[in-house]
Amino acid sequence: MAEQWPIIGAVDFSTMSAPALVVVGDKDDPRHFTDRGPDWHADAYTLAPGPKALLTLFGAEHGLGGSPGTTPPRPRTNPERVAALARLTTAYLRTQLHPGSPAWPKACEALTTETDPVGRVASKEGPTRAGAADQRTRS
């Protein structure tokens, strides 16, 4: 199917310099677009310059644990993961929109101290990953 969507292979992140939160699931299988594996979804973080944060949700497939528009929910629905995603996204946006807000650092710290964390956060400040702060929990 990747041949049907050539634009996907031609995405250029080299000018994406604005801050961004990139969210991926470590079980998101992109075989219909690429043969690179789940890491392909993190290209916006890996290849783009500027400050970025990467939230990797453990066990998450393409819907990240949600099942929009399905009743009853699909078996892979994970309300705890969806709630964590909402908390972390809100904290990231709060800190971006209100400089000086401790919401994002506090949310990242809470994630790293959970007994059974739902994911991990990595961050980078500059145009390359060199020297990037990388906050990790178990993998």
FIDOKE-258950 format. One record per atom (N, C-alpha, C, CB): residue in one letter; x, y, z. Coordinates in steps of 0.2 Angstrom, whole numbers, padded with zeros to 4 digits, always signed. Glycine has a CB too. Example, Ala and Ser with C-alpha at 12.3 -4.5 7.8 and 13.67 -1.06 7.14 Angstrom:
A+0066-0028+0039 A+0062-0022+0039 A+0066-0016+0039 A+0057-0022+0045 S+0064-0011+0035 S+0068-0005+0036 S+0064+0000+0039 S+0070-0003+0029 
***
This chain:
M+0004-0006+0000 M+0000+0000+0000 M+0004+0006+0000 M-0005+0000+0006 A+0010+0006+0002 A+0015+0012+0002 A+0016+0015-0004 A+0022+0010+0005 E+0015+0011-0010 E+0016+0013-0016 E+0010+0018-0018 E+0017+0007-0021 Q+0004+0017-0015 Q-0001+0021-0017 Q-0001+0028-0013 Q-0008+0017-0014 W+0003+0028-0008 W+0004+0035-0005 W+0011+0037-0005 W+0002+0034+0003 P+0014+0039-0011 P+0021+0041-0011 P+0022+0048-0007 P+0023+0042-0018 I+0017+0052-0006 I+0018+0058-0002 I+0021+0057+0005 I+0012+0062-0002 I+0019+0051+0008 I+0021+0049+0014 I+0029+0049+0015 I+0018+0043+0017 G+0032+0046+0010 G+0039+0045+0010 G+0043+0051+0008 G+0041+0040+0005 A+0039+0056+0006 A+0042+0063+0004 A+0041+0068+0009 A+0039+0065-0003 V+0039+0067+0015 V+0038+0072+0020 V+0045+0074+0022 V+0034+0069+0026 D+0045+0081+0022 D+0052+0084+0024 D+0050+0088+0031 D+0054+0089+0019 F+0054+0086+0036 F+0053+0089+0043 F+0058+0095+0044 F+0053+0084+0048 S+0063+0096+0039 S+0068+0100+0040 S+0067+0108+0042 S+0073+0100+0034 T+0061+0110+0040 T+0059+0117+0042 T+0054+0117+0048 T+0056+0120+0036 M+0052+0111+0051 M+0048+0111+0056 M+0051+0113+0063 M+0045+0104+0057 S+0052+0120+0064 S+0057+0122+0069 S+0053+0124+0075 S+0061+0128+0067 A+0046+0125+0075 A+0042+0127+0080 A+0042+0121+0086 A+0035+0129+0078 P+0041+0123+0092 P+0040+0118+0097 P+0034+0113+0095 P+0039+0121+0104 A+0035+0107+0097 A+0030+0102+0095 A+0030+0096+0100 A+0030+0100+0088 L+0024+0093+0102 L+0024+0087+0105 L+0022+0082+0100 L+0019+0087+0111 V+0026+0077+0099 V+0025+0071+0095 V+0023+0065+0099 V+0031+0070+0090 V+0017+0062+0098 V+0015+0057+0102 V+0014+0050+0097 V+0008+0058+0105 V+0017+0045+0100 V+0018+0039+0096 V+0016+0033+0100 V+0024+0038+0092 G+0014+0028+0097 G+0013+0021+0101 G+0018+0016+0099 G+0006+0018+0099 D+0021+0013+0104 D+0026+0009+0102 D+0024+0002+0099 D+0030+0007+0109 K+0018+0001+0098 K+0015-0005+0095 K+0011-0003+0088 K+0010-0009+0099 D+0012+0003+0086 D+0009+0006+0080 D+0012+0003+0074 D+0009+0014+0080 D+0009-0001+0071 D+0012-0005+0065 D+0010-0001+0058 D+0009-0012+0064 P+0015+0002+0055 P+0014+0006+0050 P+0015+0003+0043 P+0018+0012+0050 R+0015-0004+0043 R+0017-0008+0037 R+0013-0006+0031 R+0016-0015+0038 H+0007-0003+0032 H+0003+0000+0026 H+0006+0006+0023 H-0004+0001+0028 F+0011+0009+0026 F+0014+0015+0024 F+0022+0014+0022 F+0013+0021+0028 T+0025+0010+0027 T+0032+0010+0026 T+0034+0003+0029 T+0036+0015+0030 D+0040+0001+0028 D+0043-0005+0031 D+0048-0004+0037 D+0047-0010+0026 R+0048+0002+0039 R+0053+0005+0044 R+0051+0003+0051 R+0054+0012+0044 G+0045+0001+0052 G+0043-0001+0059 G+0040+0005+0063 G+0049-0004+0063 P+0038+0004+0069 P+0035+0010+0073 P+0039+0016+0074 P+0033+0007+0080 D+0045+0016+0074 D+0050+0022+0075 D+0048+0027+0069 D+0057+0020+0075 W+0046+0025+0064 W+0044+0029+0058 W+0039+0035+0060 W+0041+0025+0052 H+0035+0033+0065 H+0030+0038+0067 H+0033+0044+0071 H+0025+0035+0072 A+0039+0043+0073 A+0043+0048+0077 A+0047+0052+0073 A+0047+0045+0082 D+0047+0052+0066 D+0051+0056+0062 D+0050+0064+0063 D+0049+0054+0055 A+0044+0066+0065 A+0043+0073+0066 A+0047+0075+0072 A+0036+0074+0068 Y+0049+0071+0077 Y+0053+0072+0082 Y+0061+0071+0080 Y+0052+0068+0088 T+0062+0066+0077 T+0069+0064+0076 T+0072+0069+0070 T+0069+0057+0073 L+0068+0070+0065 L+0071+0074+0060 L+0070+0081+0060 L+0068+0071+0053 A+0066+0084+0064 A+0064+0091+0064 A+0069+0095+0068 A+0057+0092+0066 P+0071+0101+0066 P+0075+0105+0071 P+0071+0108+0076 P+0079+0110+0067 G+0074+0111+0081 G+0070+0115+0086 G+0068+0111+0092 G+0064+0118+0083 P+0065+0114+0097 P+0063+0111+0103 P+0057+0106+0101 P+0061+0116+0108 K+0058+0100+0103 K+0052+0095+0102 K+0052+0090+0108 K+0054+0090+0096 A+0046+0087+0109 A+0045+0082+0115 A+0042+0076+0111 A+0041+0085+0121 L+0045+0070+0113 L+0042+0064+0110 L+0039+0060+0116 L+0047+0060+0107 L+0032+0059+0116 L+0029+0055+0121 L+0028+0048+0117 L+0022+0058+0123 T+0031+0043+0120 T+0030+0036+0117 T+0025+0032+0122 T+0036+0032+0116 L+0020+0030+0120 L+0015+0027+0124 L+0016+0019+0124 L+0008+0028+0123 F+0017+0016+0129 F+0019+0008+0129 F+0012+0004+0127 F+0021+0006+0136 G+0013+0000+0123 G+0008-0005+0121 G+0002-0001+0116 G+0004-0007+0127 A+0003+0005+0115 A-0002+0009+0111 A-0001+0007+0103 A-0001+0016+0112 E-0007+0006+0100 E-0007+0005+0093 E-0009+0012+0090 E-0012-0001+0091 H-0011+0012+0084 H-0012+0018+0080 H-0017+0022+0084 H-0015+0016+0073 G-0022+0020+0087 G-0027+0024+0090 G-0025+0026+0097 G-0034+0021+0091 L-0019+0024+0099 L-0016+0026+0106 L-0020+0024+0112 L-0015+0033+0106 G-0025+0019+0111 G-0029+0017+0116 G-0036+0019+0116 G-0025+0019+0123 G-0037+0023+0111 G-0044+0026+0111 G-0048+0022+0105 G-0044+0033+0110 S-0054+0022+0105 S-0058+0020+0099 S-0063+0024+0097 S-0061+0013+0101 P-0061+0030+0094 P-0066+0035+0092 P-0072+0032+0088 P-0063+0041+0089 G-0078+0034+0090 G-0084+0032+0086 G-0086+0025+0086 G-0082+0034+0079 T-0083+0021+0091 T-0086+0014+0091 T-0090+0013+0098 T-0079+0009+0091 T-0095+0009+0097 T-0099+0007+0102 T-0101+0000+0101 T-0105+0012+0103 P-0100-0005+0105 P-0095-0004+0111 P-0088-0003+0109 P-0096-0010+0116 P-0084-0001+0114 P-0077+0001+0113 P-0073-0006+0110 P-0073+0003+0119 R-0068-0005+0106 R-0065-0011+0104 R-0061-0014+0110 R-0060-0009+0098 P-0059-0020+0109 P-0055-0023+0115 P-0048-0020+0116 P-0054-0030+0113 R-0045-0017+0112 R-0039-0013+0113 R-0039-0007+0116 R-0035-0013+0107 T-0045-0004+0117 T-0047+0002+0121 T-0043+0002+0128 T-0054+0003+0121 N-0040+0007+0129 N-0037+0008+0136 N-0038+0015+0139 N-0029+0007+0135 P-0043+0015+0143 P-0045+0022+0146 P-0040+0025+0150 P-0051+0021+0150 E-0036+0021+0153 E-0030+0024+0157 E-0025+0027+0153 E-0027+0018+0162 R-0024+0024+0147 R-0019+0027+0143 R-0022+0033+0140 R-0017+0022+0137 V-0028+0033+0138 V-0031+0039+0135 V-0031+0045+0140 V-0038+0037+0132 A-0033+0043+0146 A-0033+0048+0151 A-0026+0051+0152 A-0035+0046+0158 A-0021+0047+0152 A-0014+0049+0153 A-0012+0054+0147 A-0009+0043+0154 L-0014+0052+0141 L-0013+0056+0135 L-0016+0063+0136 L-0015+0052+0129 A-0022+0063+0138 A-0025+0069+0139 A-0022+0074+0144 A-0033+0068+0142 R-0020+0071+0150 R-0016+0074+0155 R-0009+0077+0152 R-0015+0070+0161 L-0006+0073+0149 L+0001+0075+0147 L+0000+0080+0141 L+0005+0069+0144 T-0004+0079+0137 T-0005+0084+0131 T-0007+0091+0134 T-0011+0082+0126 T-0012+0091+0139 T-0014+0097+0142 T-0008+0100+0145 T-0020+0096+0147 A-0004+0097+0149 A+0002+0099+0152 A+0006+0103+0148 A+0005+0094+0157 Y+0008+0099+0142 Y+0012+0102+0137 Y+0010+0108+0134 Y+0013+0097+0131 L+0003+0108+0132 L+0000+0115+0129 L+0000+0120+0135 L-0007+0113+0127 R-0001+0119+0141 R-0001+0124+0146 R+0006+0127+0147 R-0003+0121+0153 T+0011+0123+0147 T+0018+0126+0147 T+0020+0130+0141 T+0023+0120+0149 Q+0018+0127+0135 Q+0019+0131+0129 Q+0015+0138+0129 Q+0018+0127+0123 L+0009+0138+0131 L+0005+0144+0130 L+0006+0149+0136 L-0002+0142+0130 H+0009+0146+0141 H+0010+0150+0147 H+0017+0149+0150 H+0005+0149+0153 P+0022+0152+0146 P+0029+0151+0148 P+0030+0152+0156 P+0034+0156+0144 G+0034+0148+0158 G+0035+0148+0165 G+0031+0143+0169 G+0034+0155+0168 S+0025+0141+0166 S+0021+0136+0169 S+0025+0129+0170 S+0015+0134+0165 P+0024+0126+0176 P+0028+0120+0178 P+0024+0114+0176 P+0030+0120+0185 A+0018+0115+0172 A+0014+0109+0171 A+0018+0103+0167 A+0008+0111+0167 W+0021+0105+0162 W+0024+0100+0158 W+0030+0096+0162 W+0027+0103+0151 P+0035+0100+0165 P+0040+0096+0169 P+0037+0092+0175 P+0045+0101+0172 K+0032+0094+0178 K+0028+0091+0183 K+0025+0084+0180 K+0023+0095+0187 A+0022+0085+0175 A+0018+0079+0171 A+0024+0074+0169 A+0014+0081+0165 C+0029+0076+0167 C+0035+0072+0165 C+0038+0068+0171 C+0040+0075+0161 E+0039+0072+0176 E+0041+0069+0183 E+0036+0064+0185 E+0042+0074+0188 A+0030+0065+0185 A+0025+0061+0188 A+0025+0054+0183 A+0018+0064+0187 L+0026+0055+0177 L+0026+0049+0173 L+0032+0045+0174 L+0027+0051+0165 T+0038+0048+0176 T+0044+0044+0177 T+0044+0040+0184 T+0050+0048+0177 T+0039+0043+0189 T+0039+0040+0195 T+0033+0035+0196 T+0039+0045+0200 E+0029+0034+0191 E+0024+0029+0192 E+0026+0022+0192 E+0019+0030+0185 T+0023+0018+0196 T+0024+0011+0197 T+0024+0007+0190 T+0020+0008+0202 D+0019+0009+0187 D+0018+0005+0180 D+0017+0011+0175 D+0012+0000+0180 P+0022+0014+0173 P+0021+0020+0168 P+0018+0018+0162 P+0028+0023+0167 V+0014+0023+0159 V+0011+0021+0152 V+0015+0023+0147 V+0004+0026+0152 G+0021+0026+0148 G+0025+0028+0143 G+0032+0032+0145 G+0022+0033+0138 R+0035+0035+0140 R+0041+0038+0142 R+0041+0045+0138 R+0047+0034+0140 V+0045+0050+0140 V+0046+0056+0137 V+0053+0057+0135 V+0043+0062+0141 A+0054+0059+0129 A+0061+0062+0127 A+0060+0069+0125 A+0064+0057+0122 S+0065+0073+0126 S+0065+0080+0123 S+0071+0082+0120 S+0062+0085+0129 K+0071+0087+0116 K+0077+0090+0113 K+0076+0097+0112 K+0079+0087+0106 E+0081+0101+0113 E+0080+0108+0113 E+0083+0111+0106 E+0084+0112+0119 G+0088+0109+0103 G+0091+0112+0097 G+0089+0108+0091 G+0098+0112+0099 P+0094+0110+0086 P+0093+0107+0079 P+0095+0100+0079 P+0096+0111+0074 T+0098+0097+0084 T+0100+0090+0083 T+0098+0087+0090 T+0108+0089+0082 R+0099+0080+0090 R+0098+0077+0096 R+0104+0077+0101 R+0096+0069+0095 A+0109+0079+0099 A+0115+0079+0103 A+0114+0084+0109 A+0121+0082+0099 G+0115+0081+0115 G+0114+0084+0121 G+0107+0085+0123 G+0117+0091+0120 A+0103+0081+0120 A+0095+0081+0121 A+0094+0078+0128 A+0091+0078+0116 A+0090+0081+0132 A+0088+0078+0138 A+0083+0073+0136 A+0084+0084+0143 D+0084+0067+0140 D+0080+0061+0138 D+0077+0058+0145 D+0084+0056+0134 Q+0071+0059+0146 Q+0068+0057+0152 Q+0065+0050+0151 Q+0063+0062+0155 R+0067+0045+0153 R+0065+0038+0152 R+0062+0034+0158 R+0070+0034+0148 T+0057+0030+0156 T+0055+0025+0161 T+0056+0018+0158 T+0047+0026+0163 R+0054+0013+0162 R+0055+0007+0159 R+0053+0006+0152 R+0052+0001+0164 S+0056+0001+0148 S+0054+0000+0141 S+0051-0007+0141 S+0060+0001+0137 
***
